[in-house]
């Protein structure tokens, strides 16, 4: 067992975060780190209850949440089995494209439009797109999946004067790259990416089909045309237990 395992077993009471949620987070981390690879099973409920200093009902709630995520599966007479679903590696490089980035790691790739709005640019959106505050932008809210599993949700913004049909083209083509091409833009590059890890909010839990306490990787990115003019600002949230982001230089 790793030396840091004991530290992960500590749960904090009276913090406003439910004990079962803390335990689910720590079991998820242990699975990610390969702590249970020797058996392929999560330790029995009685063992986990003793390690965390809680009752079996609390442990059972944590395992039920992880089962809803598809991370574990109860097996009658055996215990709780870890589902072997490898993380998908997603490269972030000069030319980042969702479908090309997933390559042959998944058989079926899908992108779906959840909604769209035309609104005046404010704050970070105007700054990222190098336009004046109040200039119109088109916001697309999308979810992308691999083999039926939601992998990311995104809120993306485009200058409306340059890409007036962005929502219609994306809804028809299911691809940002193809929607750009429909507007006469055949190539673009990644100008910047910032990544933070945090707990998923309620909307992200629902859209990514995660349980409370799950972690997302949020990538705030700017794409630009070959003249360096920003064309897209996105906030993409990736399910951390399904995706790993690889920076390529």
C-alpha positions as CSV (number, residue, x, y, z in Angstrom):
1,X,0.0,0.0,0.0
2,X,1.3,3.5,-0.8
3,X,2.6,5.7,2.0
4,X,0.0,8.4,1.2
5,X,-2.9,6.0,1.5
6,X,-3.4,6.8,5.2
7,X,-3.6,10.5,4.5
8,X,-6.4,9.9,2.0
9,X,-8.4,7.9,4.5
10,X,-8.9,11.0,6.7
11,X,-12.4,12.5,6.5
12,X,-13.4,15.8,7.9
13,X,-16.5,16.3,9.9
14,X,-18.6,19.4,10.2
15,X,-17.1,20.9,7.0
16,X,-20.4,21.1,5.1
17,X,-19.2,18.3,2.8
18,X,-21.1,15.0,3.3
19,X,-18.9,12.1,4.6
20,X,-20.1,9.8,1.8
21,X,-19.0,12.4,-0.7
22,X,-15.5,12.7,0.8
23,X,-15.2,8.9,0.9
24,X,-16.3,8.6,-2.8
25,X,-13.6,11.2,-3.7
26,X,-10.9,9.2,-1.9
27,X,-12.0,5.9,-3.4
28,X,-12.1,7.5,-6.8
29,X,-8.5,8.8,-6.3
30,X,-7.3,5.4,-5.1
31,X,-8.8,3.7,-8.2
32,X,-7.1,6.4,-10.4
33,X,-3.8,5.8,-8.6
34,X,-4.0,2.0,-9.1
35,X,-4.2,1.2,-5.4
36,X,-6.6,-1.7,-6.0
37,X,-5.1,-3.0,-9.2
38,X,-3.9,-6.2,-7.6
39,X,-7.4,-7.5,-6.9
40,X,-9.5,-5.4,-9.3
41,X,-12.0,-5.0,-6.4
42,X,-12.7,-2.2,-4.0
43,X,-12.1,-3.4,-0.4
44,X,-15.2,-4.8,1.4
45,X,-17.6,-2.3,3.0
46,X,-16.5,-3.4,6.5
47,X,-12.9,-2.7,5.7
48,X,-13.6,0.7,4.2
49,X,-15.9,1.6,7.2
50,X,-13.0,0.8,9.6
51,X,-10.5,2.7,7.5
52,X,-12.6,5.8,7.3
53,X,-14.1,5.6,10.8
54,X,-17.7,5.6,9.6
55,X,-20.6,3.1,9.4
56,X,-21.3,0.8,6.5
57,X,-24.3,2.8,5.4
58,X,-22.0,5.8,4.7
59,X,-19.6,3.6,2.7
60,X,-22.5,2.1,0.8
61,X,-23.7,5.5,-0.2
62,X,-20.3,6.4,-1.5
63,X,-20.0,3.2,-3.5
64,X,-23.5,3.7,-4.9
65,X,-22.5,7.2,-6.2
66,X,-19.4,5.7,-7.9
67,X,-21.6,3.0,-9.4
68,X,-23.8,5.7,-10.9
69,X,-20.7,7.2,-12.5
70,X,-19.9,3.8,-14.0
71,X,-16.6,3.6,-12.1
72,X,-17.5,0.5,-10.0
73,X,-20.1,-2.3,-10.2
74,X,-21.5,-4.4,-7.4
75,X,-21.2,-8.2,-8.0
76,X,-23.4,-10.5,-6.1
77,X,-21.3,-12.7,-3.7
78,X,-18.0,-11.0,-4.6
79,X,-18.2,-7.3,-3.6
80,X,-17.6,-4.2,-5.6
81,X,-15.7,-4.6,-8.9
82,X,-13.7,-1.8,-10.6
83,X,-14.9,-1.1,-14.1
84,X,-11.9,-1.1,-16.5
85,X,-12.6,2.0,-18.5
86,X,-9.4,3.6,-19.4
87,X,-9.1,7.4,-19.6
88,X,-9.2,8.9,-23.1
89,X,-6.0,10.9,-23.8
90,X,-6.8,14.3,-25.4
91,X,-3.8,16.2,-26.9
92,X,-3.7,20.0,-26.7
93,X,-1.4,21.3,-29.4
94,X,-1.1,24.0,-32.0
95,X,-4.0,22.5,-33.9
96,X,-6.4,21.0,-31.4
97,X,-9.4,19.2,-33.0
98,X,-11.7,17.1,-30.8
99,X,-12.4,14.2,-33.2
100,X,-8.8,14.0,-34.4
101,X,-7.5,14.2,-30.9
102,X,-9.4,11.1,-29.8
103,X,-8.1,9.2,-32.8
104,X,-8.7,5.5,-32.5
105,X,-9.3,5.5,-28.8
106,X,-13.0,5.4,-29.2
107,X,-15.2,3.9,-31.9
108,X,-17.9,6.5,-32.0
109,X,-17.5,10.3,-31.4
110,X,-20.4,12.6,-31.0
111,X,-20.9,16.4,-30.5
112,X,-24.4,17.7,-29.7
113,X,-25.7,21.3,-29.5
114,X,-27.5,21.9,-26.2
115,X,-28.4,25.5,-27.0
116,X,-27.2,28.7,-28.5
117,X,-27.6,32.5,-27.8
118,X,-26.6,35.7,-29.5
119,X,-25.6,38.2,-26.8
120,X,-23.3,41.2,-26.2
121,X,-19.7,40.4,-25.3
122,X,-18.8,41.2,-21.8
123,X,-15.6,40.9,-19.6
124,X,-13.4,37.9,-20.3
125,X,-15.3,37.1,-23.5
126,X,-14.7,40.5,-25.1
127,X,-11.1,40.4,-23.9
128,X,-10.4,36.9,-25.2
129,X,-11.9,37.7,-28.6
130,X,-10.2,41.1,-28.8
131,X,-13.5,42.8,-29.6
132,X,-15.2,45.8,-28.0
133,X,-17.5,45.2,-25.0
134,X,-21.1,45.0,-26.3
135,X,-20.1,43.6,-29.7
136,X,-22.4,40.7,-30.5
137,X,-21.1,37.1,-30.0
138,X,-22.7,33.7,-30.6
139,X,-22.6,31.3,-27.7
140,X,-22.8,27.6,-28.3
141,X,-23.4,25.1,-25.5
142,X,-22.3,21.7,-26.5
143,X,-21.6,18.2,-25.1
144,X,-19.1,15.8,-26.7
145,X,-19.0,12.1,-26.1
146,X,-17.0,8.9,-27.0
147,X,-18.7,5.6,-27.3
148,X,-21.8,6.9,-25.7
149,X,-20.0,8.3,-22.6
150,X,-20.2,12.1,-22.1
151,X,-16.6,13.4,-22.0
152,X,-16.9,17.2,-22.0
153,X,-19.3,20.1,-22.0
154,X,-18.4,23.4,-23.5
155,X,-19.5,27.0,-23.7
156,X,-17.9,28.6,-26.7
157,X,-18.1,32.1,-28.1
158,X,-17.6,33.4,-31.6
159,X,-17.7,37.0,-33.2
160,X,-21.2,37.2,-34.7
161,X,-20.2,39.5,-37.5
162,X,-17.7,36.9,-38.8
163,X,-19.6,33.7,-38.0
164,X,-23.3,34.6,-38.2
165,X,-24.4,31.0,-39.0
166,X,-22.3,29.3,-36.4
167,X,-25.2,27.7,-34.5
168,X,-26.9,26.5,-37.7
169,X,-23.8,25.1,-39.2
170,X,-22.7,23.3,-36.0
171,X,-26.2,21.8,-35.5
172,X,-26.0,20.4,-39.1
173,X,-22.4,19.4,-39.2
174,X,-21.7,18.5,-35.5
175,X,-18.2,20.0,-35.9
176,X,-16.7,23.4,-35.0
177,X,-14.0,22.9,-37.7
178,X,-16.6,22.1,-40.4
179,X,-18.7,25.1,-39.2
180,X,-15.6,27.3,-39.6
181,X,-15.0,25.9,-43.1
182,X,-18.6,26.7,-44.0
183,X,-17.8,30.3,-43.2
184,X,-14.7,30.2,-45.4
185,X,-12.1,29.6,-42.6
186,X,-10.2,26.5,-43.5
187,X,-7.5,26.5,-40.8
188,X,-6.9,27.9,-37.3
189,X,-4.5,27.4,-34.4
190,X,-4.6,27.2,-30.7
191,X,-3.4,30.6,-29.2
192,X,-3.6,29.7,-25.5
193,X,-5.0,27.2,-23.0
194,X,-5.4,27.5,-19.2
195,X,-6.4,24.4,-17.2
196,X,-7.8,24.1,-13.6
197,X,-9.2,21.2,-11.7
198,X,-12.3,21.6,-9.5
199,X,-15.5,19.9,-8.3
200,X,-18.2,19.8,-10.9
201,X,-21.2,22.1,-10.4
202,X,-24.8,20.8,-10.6
203,X,-25.3,21.4,-14.3
204,X,-22.0,19.7,-15.1
205,X,-22.9,16.7,-12.9
206,X,-26.2,16.3,-14.9
207,X,-24.7,16.8,-18.4
208,X,-21.7,14.6,-17.8
209,X,-23.7,12.1,-15.8
210,X,-21.4,12.3,-12.8
211,X,-22.1,11.8,-9.1
212,X,-21.7,14.7,-6.6
213,X,-18.1,15.3,-5.7
214,X,-16.7,14.4,-9.1
215,X,-13.8,16.4,-10.5
216,X,-13.7,18.2,-13.8
217,X,-10.8,19.7,-15.7
218,X,-11.7,23.1,-17.0
219,X,-9.8,24.3,-20.1
220,X,-10.2,27.9,-21.0
221,X,-8.9,28.3,-24.6
222,X,-8.5,30.8,-27.4
223,X,-8.3,29.8,-31.0
224,X,-7.1,32.2,-33.7
225,X,-6.9,32.3,-37.5
226,X,-3.6,32.2,-39.3
227,X,-3.3,36.0,-39.0
228,X,-3.5,35.7,-35.2
229,X,-7.0,37.2,-34.9
230,X,-9.0,35.4,-32.2
231,X,-12.0,33.5,-33.6
232,X,-13.2,31.4,-30.6
233,X,-13.1,31.5,-26.8
234,X,-14.2,28.3,-25.0
235,X,-14.7,27.0,-21.5
236,X,-14.5,23.2,-21.8
237,X,-15.1,21.0,-18.8
238,X,-13.7,17.4,-19.1
239,X,-14.7,14.5,-16.8
240,X,-11.4,13.9,-15.0
241,X,-12.0,10.2,-14.5
242,X,-12.6,9.7,-18.2
243,X,-10.2,12.2,-19.8
244,X,-6.6,13.1,-19.4
245,X,-5.2,16.2,-21.1
246,X,-1.8,15.9,-22.8
247,X,0.1,19.1,-23.7
248,X,2.0,18.8,-26.9
249,X,4.7,21.3,-27.9
